[in-house]
């Protein structure tokens, strides 16, 4: 743990960093995090219990008024590319990004404070942390367009990342607001899938108690990761019970069955007026021929509209399928800064190669 002082526009700012969220008072931390679910104290508690190979790092900035900003990093988090590239990048780059979330950049400032004024102190803290952690570069992993100018104003280098999938939800009924917004062909496609699924005995359930389903869901989670080339999911088996214990008000589970057999699930987290689809699992032999994945997305949309939410985020991948269901692509960037001016200039020159190393397709 390190405590340092800095100056932001002549106002004294202290910072403290630690490798467990238990080092920080929950009320102080959540005064800044508020409803940004992936940055809350309870989400970090869940991840420390439920993630394998999780090496977190947390940073709290305080001024005379109290908590000013928070930041979080997972030192074993995924950056992109092959396994060999991944190991190399993790030795070089320390990335601010909440664990297992592509929805948030990993930095939050308190209401009324300006990110632009906080960045100099954040830089001072990260330089100290990078020296101690032996990292040459630090980065912010999921920067949205709304704050990109702030980082660029402080001479951060920018790389495009794969976009998020997002939907602004209608504030009317599912049929009128959502179905009415789709093209005729998209409506026909969705209705064909529903009819087929109904004939095959596909049904859906919602639950606020994922712990009770854990033993049925964990193998489906593993099947998704195996399907995409991973040897095992990043979560321990107790992840579902841990979510229910620490985040009972925010966790929503959607389960799809085929003739009574669990064929797929999607787990969402409520944050303010948004739902964030955080993880999914499938039994492919049942799910694929019966459109269970696509209809789980439809259940997420339907439930969110019924509960008067305004936004639905479904993360990365399956872009074409999600766009057919009305989701839009939201740009996402990585902002980088090297320790030392000479190294930082070199980093700027190497950005085109960095874009390729991070395996980004500039969408």
DOVEX-63038 format. One record per residue (C-alpha): residue number from 0; residue in one letter; x, z, y. Coordinates in nm, 3 decimals. Layout:
REM residues N
+-----+--------+---------+---------+---------+
: num : residu :      c1 :      c3 :      c2 :
+-----+--------+---------+---------+---------+
: NUM :      a :       X :       Z :       Y :
...
+-----+--------+---------+---------+---------+
//
This chain:
REM residues 363
+-----+--------+---------+---------+---------+
: num : residu :      c1 :      c3 :      c2 :
+-----+--------+---------+---------+---------+
:   0 :      x :   0.000 :   0.000 :   0.000 :
:   1 :      x :   0.131 :  -0.087 :   0.347 :
:   2 :      x :   0.012 :   0.015 :   0.693 :
:   3 :      x :   0.139 :  -0.172 :   0.997 :
:   4 :      x :   0.048 :  -0.208 :   1.361 :
:   5 :      x :  -0.010 :  -0.524 :   1.559 :
:   6 :      x :  -0.156 :  -0.627 :   1.893 :
:   7 :      x :  -0.457 :  -0.857 :   1.935 :
:   8 :      x :  -0.516 :  -0.917 :   2.306 :
:   9 :      x :  -0.360 :  -0.574 :   2.390 :
:  10 :      x :  -0.594 :  -0.392 :   2.150 :
:  11 :      x :  -0.421 :  -0.186 :   1.880 :
:  12 :      x :  -0.501 :  -0.306 :   1.528 :
:  13 :      x :  -0.388 :  -0.131 :   1.208 :
:  14 :      x :  -0.396 :  -0.289 :   0.868 :
:  15 :      x :  -0.387 :  -0.153 :   0.519 :
:  16 :      x :  -0.357 :  -0.338 :   0.190 :
:  17 :      x :  -0.398 :  -0.231 :  -0.171 :
:  18 :      x :  -0.435 :  -0.367 :  -0.524 :
:  19 :      x :  -0.764 :  -0.196 :  -0.605 :
:  20 :      x :  -1.089 :  -0.182 :  -0.408 :
:  21 :      x :  -1.108 :   0.190 :  -0.493 :
:  22 :      x :  -0.848 :   0.248 :  -0.218 :
:  23 :      x :  -1.111 :   0.156 :   0.043 :
:  24 :      x :  -1.420 :   0.347 :   0.146 :
:  25 :      x :  -1.726 :   0.146 :   0.042 :
:  26 :      x :  -1.916 :   0.206 :   0.365 :
:  27 :      x :  -1.623 :   0.099 :   0.582 :
:  28 :      x :  -1.563 :  -0.212 :   0.375 :
:  29 :      x :  -1.928 :  -0.317 :   0.362 :
:  30 :      x :  -1.971 :  -0.259 :   0.737 :
:  31 :      x :  -1.780 :  -0.586 :   0.764 :
:  32 :      x :  -1.890 :  -0.758 :   0.442 :
:  33 :      x :  -2.264 :  -0.698 :   0.503 :
:  34 :      x :  -2.465 :  -0.949 :   0.295 :
:  35 :      x :  -2.172 :  -1.181 :   0.217 :
:  36 :      x :  -2.208 :  -1.100 :  -0.147 :
:  37 :      x :  -1.873 :  -1.224 :  -0.281 :
:  38 :      x :  -1.690 :  -1.000 :  -0.035 :
:  39 :      x :  -1.881 :  -0.677 :  -0.095 :
:  40 :      x :  -1.720 :  -0.364 :  -0.235 :
:  41 :      x :  -1.952 :  -0.374 :  -0.539 :
:  42 :      x :  -1.865 :  -0.737 :  -0.624 :
:  43 :      x :  -1.496 :  -0.648 :  -0.625 :
:  44 :      x :  -1.567 :  -0.347 :  -0.848 :
:  45 :      x :  -1.746 :  -0.575 :  -1.093 :
:  46 :      x :  -1.458 :  -0.823 :  -1.094 :
:  47 :      x :  -1.195 :  -0.554 :  -1.150 :
:  48 :      x :  -1.387 :  -0.440 :  -1.459 :
:  49 :      x :  -1.513 :  -0.776 :  -1.585 :
:  50 :      x :  -1.236 :  -1.031 :  -1.521 :
:  51 :      x :  -0.942 :  -1.080 :  -1.753 :
:  52 :      x :  -0.595 :  -1.116 :  -1.601 :
:  53 :      x :  -0.727 :  -1.010 :  -1.261 :
:  54 :      x :  -0.460 :  -0.908 :  -1.009 :
:  55 :      x :  -0.652 :  -0.846 :  -0.687 :
:  56 :      x :  -0.520 :  -0.778 :  -0.340 :
:  57 :      x :  -0.735 :  -0.642 :  -0.056 :
:  58 :      x :  -0.668 :  -0.613 :   0.316 :
:  59 :      x :  -0.857 :  -0.410 :   0.579 :
:  60 :      x :  -0.793 :  -0.445 :   0.954 :
:  61 :      x :  -0.911 :  -0.166 :   1.189 :
:  62 :      x :  -0.914 :  -0.132 :   1.566 :
:  63 :      x :  -1.033 :   0.152 :   1.789 :
:  64 :      x :  -1.398 :   0.070 :   1.707 :
:  65 :      x :  -1.343 :   0.090 :   1.331 :
:  66 :      x :  -1.324 :  -0.177 :   1.057 :
:  67 :      x :  -1.251 :  -0.513 :   1.221 :
:  68 :      x :  -1.193 :  -0.756 :   0.932 :
:  69 :      x :  -1.147 :  -0.768 :   0.557 :
:  70 :      x :  -0.969 :  -1.014 :   0.328 :
:  71 :      x :  -0.934 :  -1.051 :  -0.047 :
:  72 :      x :  -0.715 :  -1.246 :  -0.287 :
:  73 :      x :  -0.688 :  -1.286 :  -0.663 :
:  74 :      x :  -0.322 :  -1.335 :  -0.742 :
:  75 :      x :  -0.404 :  -1.485 :  -1.080 :
:  76 :      x :  -0.679 :  -1.710 :  -0.947 :
:  77 :      x :  -0.717 :  -2.080 :  -1.024 :
:  78 :      x :  -0.565 :  -2.325 :  -0.776 :
:  79 :      x :  -0.599 :  -2.654 :  -0.961 :
:  80 :      x :  -0.410 :  -2.905 :  -1.173 :
:  81 :      x :  -0.247 :  -2.868 :  -1.515 :
:  82 :      x :  -0.152 :  -2.532 :  -1.664 :
:  83 :      x :   0.216 :  -2.586 :  -1.580 :
:  84 :      x :   0.134 :  -2.676 :  -1.218 :
:  85 :      x :  -0.100 :  -2.380 :  -1.199 :
:  86 :      x :   0.172 :  -2.134 :  -1.300 :
:  87 :      x :   0.414 :  -2.284 :  -1.048 :
:  88 :      x :   0.163 :  -2.275 :  -0.764 :
:  89 :      x :   0.071 :  -1.912 :  -0.830 :
:  90 :      x :   0.438 :  -1.816 :  -0.798 :
:  91 :      x :   0.463 :  -1.990 :  -0.460 :
:  92 :      x :   0.120 :  -1.950 :  -0.295 :
:  93 :      x :  -0.088 :  -1.639 :  -0.229 :
:  94 :      x :  -0.445 :  -1.754 :  -0.168 :
:  95 :      x :  -0.712 :  -1.557 :   0.011 :
:  96 :      x :  -1.033 :  -1.618 :  -0.180 :
:  97 :      x :  -1.274 :  -1.376 :  -0.345 :
:  98 :      x :  -1.244 :  -1.364 :  -0.725 :
:  99 :      x :  -1.457 :  -1.613 :  -0.915 :
: 100 :      x :  -1.623 :  -1.753 :  -0.605 :
: 101 :      x :  -1.587 :  -2.091 :  -0.439 :
: 102 :      x :  -1.855 :  -1.997 :  -0.185 :
: 103 :      x :  -1.650 :  -1.778 :   0.046 :
: 104 :      x :  -1.315 :  -1.815 :   0.221 :
: 105 :      x :  -1.204 :  -1.457 :   0.154 :
: 106 :      x :  -1.189 :  -1.346 :   0.518 :
: 107 :      x :  -1.473 :  -1.173 :   0.708 :
: 108 :      x :  -1.476 :  -1.031 :   1.062 :
: 109 :      x :  -1.729 :  -0.774 :   1.181 :
: 110 :      x :  -2.034 :  -0.884 :   1.383 :
: 111 :      x :  -1.943 :  -0.953 :   1.743 :
: 112 :      x :  -1.572 :  -1.007 :   1.673 :
: 113 :      x :  -1.412 :  -1.351 :   1.692 :
: 114 :      x :  -1.214 :  -1.492 :   1.401 :
: 115 :      x :  -0.983 :  -1.665 :   1.649 :
: 116 :      x :  -0.876 :  -1.325 :   1.787 :
: 117 :      x :  -0.825 :  -1.171 :   1.443 :
: 118 :      x :  -0.605 :  -1.446 :   1.298 :
: 119 :      x :  -0.276 :  -1.329 :   1.467 :
: 120 :      x :  -0.302 :  -0.983 :   1.308 :
: 121 :      x :  -0.405 :  -1.138 :   0.977 :
: 122 :      x :  -0.093 :  -1.355 :   0.996 :
: 123 :      x :   0.130 :  -1.052 :   1.058 :
: 124 :      x :  -0.019 :  -0.870 :   0.760 :
: 125 :      x :   0.006 :  -1.170 :   0.529 :
: 126 :      x :   0.370 :  -1.233 :   0.621 :
: 127 :      x :   0.451 :  -0.875 :   0.519 :
: 128 :      x :   0.249 :  -0.903 :   0.198 :
: 129 :      x :   0.407 :  -1.238 :   0.105 :
: 130 :      x :   0.757 :  -1.094 :   0.151 :
: 131 :      x :   0.674 :  -0.804 :  -0.081 :
: 132 :      x :   0.496 :  -1.028 :  -0.332 :
: 133 :      x :   0.773 :  -1.291 :  -0.310 :
: 134 :      x :   0.545 :  -1.575 :  -0.205 :
: 135 :      x :   0.660 :  -1.854 :   0.024 :
: 136 :      x :   0.315 :  -1.973 :   0.135 :
: 137 :      x :  -0.021 :  -1.810 :   0.197 :
: 138 :      x :  -0.352 :  -1.990 :   0.214 :
: 139 :      x :  -0.723 :  -1.954 :   0.275 :
: 140 :      x :  -0.890 :  -2.125 :  -0.018 :
: 141 :      x :  -1.252 :  -2.205 :   0.073 :
: 142 :      x :  -1.267 :  -2.279 :   0.445 :
: 143 :      x :  -1.599 :  -2.428 :   0.563 :
: 144 :      x :  -1.623 :  -2.685 :   0.845 :
: 145 :      x :  -1.767 :  -2.417 :   1.077 :
: 146 :      x :  -1.436 :  -2.224 :   1.101 :
: 147 :      x :  -1.186 :  -2.503 :   1.041 :
: 148 :      x :  -1.113 :  -2.542 :   1.413 :
: 149 :      x :  -1.012 :  -2.174 :   1.440 :
: 150 :      x :  -0.749 :  -2.209 :   1.169 :
: 151 :      x :  -0.622 :  -2.540 :   1.305 :
: 152 :      x :  -0.593 :  -2.387 :   1.654 :
: 153 :      x :  -0.337 :  -2.150 :   1.500 :
: 154 :      x :  -0.144 :  -2.445 :   1.352 :
: 155 :      x :  -0.256 :  -2.406 :   0.992 :
: 156 :      x :  -0.213 :  -2.708 :   0.767 :
: 157 :      x :  -0.529 :  -2.842 :   0.604 :
: 158 :      x :  -0.599 :  -2.988 :   0.260 :
: 159 :      x :  -0.938 :  -3.106 :   0.140 :
: 160 :      x :  -1.085 :  -2.928 :  -0.160 :
: 161 :      x :  -1.367 :  -3.042 :  -0.390 :
: 162 :      x :  -1.700 :  -2.981 :  -0.212 :
: 163 :      x :  -1.965 :  -2.723 :  -0.284 :
: 164 :      x :  -2.316 :  -2.819 :  -0.387 :
: 165 :      x :  -2.579 :  -2.676 :  -0.156 :
: 166 :      x :  -2.949 :  -2.705 :  -0.080 :
: 167 :      x :  -3.138 :  -2.599 :   0.232 :
: 168 :      x :  -3.466 :  -2.483 :   0.084 :
: 169 :      x :  -3.804 :  -2.583 :   0.228 :
: 170 :      x :  -4.017 :  -2.304 :   0.370 :
: 171 :      x :  -4.334 :  -2.445 :   0.214 :
: 172 :      x :  -4.442 :  -2.473 :  -0.150 :
: 173 :      x :  -4.229 :  -2.610 :  -0.434 :
: 174 :      x :  -4.455 :  -2.913 :  -0.483 :
: 175 :      x :  -4.504 :  -2.996 :  -0.117 :
: 176 :      x :  -4.166 :  -2.897 :   0.023 :
: 177 :      x :  -3.922 :  -2.971 :  -0.259 :
: 178 :      x :  -4.086 :  -3.236 :  -0.476 :
: 179 :      x :  -4.219 :  -3.405 :  -0.163 :
: 180 :      x :  -3.864 :  -3.439 :  -0.030 :
: 181 :      x :  -3.735 :  -3.626 :  -0.337 :
: 182 :      x :  -3.749 :  -4.001 :  -0.373 :
: 183 :      x :  -4.012 :  -4.146 :  -0.605 :
: 184 :      x :  -3.749 :  -4.226 :  -0.869 :
: 185 :      x :  -3.604 :  -3.873 :  -0.861 :
: 186 :      x :  -3.952 :  -3.723 :  -0.897 :
: 187 :      x :  -4.024 :  -3.949 :  -1.194 :
: 188 :      x :  -3.694 :  -3.857 :  -1.359 :
: 189 :      x :  -3.755 :  -3.484 :  -1.318 :
: 190 :      x :  -4.110 :  -3.509 :  -1.454 :
: 191 :      x :  -3.989 :  -3.711 :  -1.755 :
: 192 :      x :  -3.738 :  -3.439 :  -1.836 :
: 193 :      x :  -4.006 :  -3.172 :  -1.807 :
: 194 :      x :  -4.245 :  -3.357 :  -2.038 :
: 195 :      x :  -3.974 :  -3.409 :  -2.298 :
: 196 :      x :  -3.868 :  -3.044 :  -2.275 :
: 197 :      x :  -4.225 :  -2.919 :  -2.315 :
: 198 :      x :  -4.269 :  -3.130 :  -2.630 :
: 199 :      x :  -3.950 :  -2.978 :  -2.772 :
: 200 :      x :  -4.066 :  -2.622 :  -2.704 :
: 201 :      x :  -3.839 :  -2.548 :  -2.406 :
: 202 :      x :  -3.936 :  -2.233 :  -2.216 :
: 203 :      x :  -3.775 :  -2.026 :  -1.941 :
: 204 :      x :  -3.755 :  -1.656 :  -1.861 :
: 205 :      x :  -3.634 :  -1.464 :  -1.556 :
: 206 :      x :  -3.476 :  -1.120 :  -1.584 :
: 207 :      x :  -3.315 :  -0.860 :  -1.358 :
: 208 :      x :  -3.148 :  -0.696 :  -1.661 :
: 209 :      x :  -2.857 :  -0.918 :  -1.774 :
: 210 :      x :  -2.700 :  -0.631 :  -1.967 :
: 211 :      x :  -2.978 :  -0.648 :  -2.226 :
: 212 :      x :  -2.898 :  -1.016 :  -2.284 :
: 213 :      x :  -2.519 :  -0.988 :  -2.290 :
: 214 :      x :  -2.457 :  -1.029 :  -2.662 :
: 215 :      x :  -2.668 :  -1.346 :  -2.669 :
: 216 :      x :  -2.522 :  -1.495 :  -2.350 :
: 217 :      x :  -2.150 :  -1.437 :  -2.393 :
: 218 :      x :  -2.104 :  -1.698 :  -2.672 :
: 219 :      x :  -2.280 :  -1.957 :  -2.452 :
: 220 :      x :  -2.044 :  -1.875 :  -2.167 :
: 221 :      x :  -1.752 :  -1.923 :  -2.404 :
: 222 :      x :  -1.891 :  -2.256 :  -2.522 :
: 223 :      x :  -1.892 :  -2.393 :  -2.166 :
: 224 :      x :  -1.528 :  -2.297 :  -2.111 :
: 225 :      x :  -1.425 :  -2.441 :  -2.448 :
: 226 :      x :  -1.613 :  -2.763 :  -2.366 :
: 227 :      x :  -1.407 :  -2.796 :  -2.047 :
: 228 :      x :  -1.074 :  -2.731 :  -2.219 :
: 229 :      x :  -1.022 :  -2.357 :  -2.173 :
: 230 :      x :  -0.938 :  -2.133 :  -2.467 :
: 231 :      x :  -1.173 :  -1.853 :  -2.355 :
: 232 :      x :  -1.390 :  -1.752 :  -2.059 :
: 233 :      x :  -1.219 :  -1.554 :  -1.782 :
: 234 :      x :  -1.468 :  -1.268 :  -1.831 :
: 235 :      x :  -1.474 :  -0.978 :  -2.073 :
: 236 :      x :  -1.782 :  -0.931 :  -2.291 :
: 237 :      x :  -1.908 :  -0.642 :  -2.076 :
: 238 :      x :  -1.949 :  -0.858 :  -1.765 :
: 239 :      x :  -2.330 :  -0.873 :  -1.793 :
: 240 :      x :  -2.372 :  -0.497 :  -1.835 :
: 241 :      x :  -2.125 :  -0.441 :  -1.549 :
: 242 :      x :  -2.325 :  -0.665 :  -1.317 :
: 243 :      x :  -2.646 :  -0.482 :  -1.399 :
: 244 :      x :  -2.483 :  -0.144 :  -1.346 :
: 245 :      x :  -2.315 :  -0.219 :  -1.011 :
: 246 :      x :  -2.538 :  -0.491 :  -0.863 :
: 247 :      x :  -2.890 :  -0.438 :  -0.997 :
: 248 :      x :  -3.062 :  -0.549 :  -0.676 :
: 249 :      x :  -2.866 :  -0.873 :  -0.638 :
: 250 :      x :  -2.846 :  -1.010 :  -0.993 :
: 251 :      x :  -3.104 :  -1.260 :  -1.121 :
: 252 :      x :  -3.083 :  -1.414 :  -1.469 :
: 253 :      x :  -3.251 :  -1.740 :  -1.575 :
: 254 :      x :  -3.265 :  -1.807 :  -1.950 :
: 255 :      x :  -3.371 :  -2.132 :  -2.119 :
: 256 :      x :  -3.491 :  -2.133 :  -2.479 :
: 257 :      x :  -3.566 :  -2.412 :  -2.728 :
: 258 :      x :  -3.834 :  -2.302 :  -2.976 :
: 259 :      x :  -3.738 :  -1.941 :  -2.912 :
: 260 :      x :  -3.360 :  -1.987 :  -2.946 :
: 261 :      x :  -3.147 :  -1.917 :  -2.639 :
: 262 :      x :  -3.002 :  -2.253 :  -2.534 :
: 263 :      x :  -2.867 :  -2.185 :  -2.187 :
: 264 :      x :  -2.858 :  -1.950 :  -1.891 :
: 265 :      x :  -2.775 :  -1.941 :  -1.523 :
: 266 :      x :  -2.690 :  -1.621 :  -1.340 :
: 267 :      x :  -2.746 :  -1.596 :  -0.966 :
: 268 :      x :  -2.653 :  -1.342 :  -0.699 :
: 269 :      x :  -2.872 :  -1.271 :  -0.397 :
: 270 :      x :  -2.691 :  -1.247 :  -0.066 :
: 271 :      x :  -2.912 :  -1.224 :   0.242 :
: 272 :      x :  -3.149 :  -1.523 :   0.235 :
: 273 :      x :  -2.935 :  -1.721 :  -0.012 :
: 274 :      x :  -2.897 :  -1.742 :  -0.389 :
: 275 :      x :  -2.552 :  -1.815 :  -0.530 :
: 276 :      x :  -2.545 :  -1.954 :  -0.885 :
: 277 :      x :  -2.236 :  -1.776 :  -1.012 :
: 278 :      x :  -2.206 :  -1.858 :  -1.381 :
: 279 :      x :  -2.377 :  -2.059 :  -1.654 :
: 280 :      x :  -2.365 :  -2.088 :  -2.030 :
: 281 :      x :  -2.497 :  -2.346 :  -2.277 :
: 282 :      x :  -2.544 :  -2.398 :  -2.647 :
: 283 :      x :  -2.477 :  -2.769 :  -2.622 :
: 284 :      x :  -2.642 :  -2.880 :  -2.945 :
: 285 :      x :  -2.971 :  -2.737 :  -2.820 :
: 286 :      x :  -2.928 :  -2.778 :  -2.445 :
: 287 :      x :  -2.805 :  -3.136 :  -2.407 :
: 288 :      x :  -3.082 :  -3.327 :  -2.587 :
: 289 :      x :  -3.348 :  -3.114 :  -2.417 :
: 290 :      x :  -3.223 :  -3.121 :  -2.055 :
: 291 :      x :  -3.187 :  -2.744 :  -2.046 :
: 292 :      x :  -2.907 :  -2.747 :  -1.786 :
: 293 :      x :  -3.099 :  -2.969 :  -1.544 :
: 294 :      x :  -3.418 :  -2.771 :  -1.587 :
: 295 :      x :  -3.231 :  -2.444 :  -1.530 :
: 296 :      x :  -3.132 :  -2.586 :  -1.190 :
: 297 :      x :  -3.498 :  -2.668 :  -1.135 :
: 298 :      x :  -3.588 :  -2.307 :  -1.220 :
: 299 :      x :  -3.333 :  -2.184 :  -0.965 :
: 300 :      x :  -3.491 :  -2.405 :  -0.700 :
: 301 :      x :  -3.847 :  -2.306 :  -0.789 :
: 302 :      x :  -3.769 :  -1.931 :  -0.795 :
: 303 :      x :  -3.576 :  -1.946 :  -0.467 :
: 304 :      x :  -3.860 :  -2.120 :  -0.287 :
: 305 :      x :  -4.115 :  -1.875 :  -0.426 :
: 306 :      x :  -3.902 :  -1.588 :  -0.297 :
: 307 :      x :  -3.871 :  -1.739 :   0.052 :
: 308 :      x :  -3.497 :  -1.795 :   0.036 :
: 309 :      x :  -3.338 :  -2.045 :   0.271 :
: 310 :      x :  -3.029 :  -2.164 :   0.082 :
: 311 :      x :  -2.918 :  -2.226 :  -0.275 :
: 312 :      x :  -2.553 :  -2.273 :  -0.368 :
: 313 :      x :  -2.455 :  -2.404 :  -0.711 :
: 314 :      x :  -2.077 :  -2.428 :  -0.682 :
: 315 :      x :  -1.854 :  -2.707 :  -0.806 :
: 316 :      x :  -1.879 :  -2.981 :  -1.073 :
: 317 :      x :  -2.175 :  -3.186 :  -1.200 :
: 318 :      x :  -2.198 :  -3.346 :  -0.856 :
: 319 :      x :  -2.398 :  -3.654 :  -0.958 :
: 320 :      x :  -2.653 :  -3.456 :  -1.159 :
: 321 :      x :  -2.705 :  -3.208 :  -0.877 :
: 322 :      x :  -2.738 :  -3.480 :  -0.614 :
: 323 :      x :  -3.014 :  -3.637 :  -0.822 :
: 324 :      x :  -3.197 :  -3.306 :  -0.788 :
: 325 :      x :  -3.161 :  -3.297 :  -0.411 :
: 326 :      x :  -2.839 :  -3.100 :  -0.364 :
: 327 :      x :  -2.594 :  -3.200 :  -0.091 :
: 328 :      x :  -2.216 :  -3.185 :  -0.086 :
: 329 :      x :  -2.072 :  -2.934 :   0.158 :
: 330 :      x :  -1.709 :  -2.998 :   0.259 :
: 331 :      x :  -1.451 :  -2.735 :   0.173 :
: 332 :      x :  -1.089 :  -2.704 :   0.284 :
: 333 :      x :  -0.773 :  -2.508 :   0.213 :
: 334 :      x :  -0.567 :  -2.392 :   0.512 :
: 335 :      x :  -0.200 :  -2.311 :   0.451 :
: 336 :      x :   0.086 :  -2.145 :   0.636 :
: 337 :      x :   0.446 :  -2.095 :   0.519 :
: 338 :      x :   0.659 :  -1.794 :   0.604 :
: 339 :      x :   0.922 :  -1.915 :   0.848 :
: 340 :      x :   0.907 :  -2.201 :   1.099 :
: 341 :      x :   1.147 :  -2.431 :   0.913 :
: 342 :      x :   0.964 :  -2.388 :   0.583 :
: 343 :      x :   0.632 :  -2.436 :   0.764 :
: 344 :      x :   0.747 :  -2.769 :   0.909 :
: 345 :      x :   0.857 :  -2.876 :   0.563 :
: 346 :      x :   0.518 :  -2.773 :   0.427 :
: 347 :      x :   0.347 :  -2.998 :   0.681 :
: 348 :      x :   0.559 :  -3.293 :   0.570 :
: 349 :      x :   0.475 :  -3.225 :   0.205 :
: 350 :      x :   0.096 :  -3.210 :   0.253 :
: 351 :      x :   0.022 :  -3.554 :   0.101 :
: 352 :      x :   0.204 :  -3.448 :  -0.215 :
: 353 :      x :   0.029 :  -3.110 :  -0.202 :
: 354 :      x :  -0.307 :  -3.286 :  -0.200 :
: 355 :      x :  -0.213 :  -3.461 :  -0.526 :
: 356 :      x :  -0.064 :  -3.147 :  -0.685 :
: 357 :      x :  -0.387 :  -2.959 :  -0.620 :
: 358 :      x :  -0.569 :  -3.243 :  -0.796 :
: 359 :      x :  -0.813 :  -3.301 :  -0.510 :
: 360 :      x :  -1.010 :  -3.622 :  -0.478 :
: 361 :      x :  -1.074 :  -3.607 :  -0.103 :
: 362 :      x :  -1.455 :  -3.622 :  -0.138 :
+-----+--------+---------+---------+---------+
//
